[in-house]
Amino acid sequence: MSETSDATRNKWDQIYSESGGNQGTAARVVEENRHLLPSSGKGLELACGLANNSFALAAQGISMEAWDISPIAAERVNQRAAQTAARVTASARDVVINPPAADEYDVVVISHFLDRTIVPAIIAALKPGGLLFYQTFTQTRVAESGPKTNDWRLADGELLTLFATLRPLVYREEGLTGDTSTGLRNEALLVAQKAIN
């Protein structure tokens, strides 16, 4: 593992060590678009944290793998899965160094994580007809939540560009248009489908 990976892992280990046992909710991209999910299949959540997205997808019939750079996060996810009998299995894995294999997953979900270098691997990981659920922070924003540097934030329209080889089913990025006190601000979301050969 590189020094950067070690530092990142240590940072997130500390965050998950200090956080309480609270489980949050799934990302908006998942909550609002569950109706697009297949009734069964194999899914992957990258940079899962406490894997709230994975548990939501497992409740819909998807058998989920949840990967995070933090072994502490993975351990907490596996404990929750055992307690709730959810079909979620977590692993500590640096997805930049060890990205997913090709043609493995019916669903891939990512929220609040961005590394442009692994976009080709994410697309390749989807089976034909597979679905990507993606939501993360944008450079255009009305609040300061999320990463401090724009390197980890999407430029305007970038999520569509990064996944241009997939067919967009749902896309939202509202930026600064209209009443910025409501709607989806500070983030963009995409549900897209890989072509069926």
Secondary structure, DSSP 4 states (H G I P E B T S, - for coil): --HHHHHHHHHHHHHHHHS-S------HHHHTTGGGS-SSEEEEEES-TT-HHHHHHHHTTEEEEEEES-HHHHHHHHHHHHHHT-SEEEEE--TTTSPPPTT-EEEEEEES---GGGHHHHHHHEEEEEEEEEEEEBSS-SS--S-SSGGGSBPTTHHHHHTTTSEEEEEE--TTSS-TTSSS-SEEEEEEEPPP-
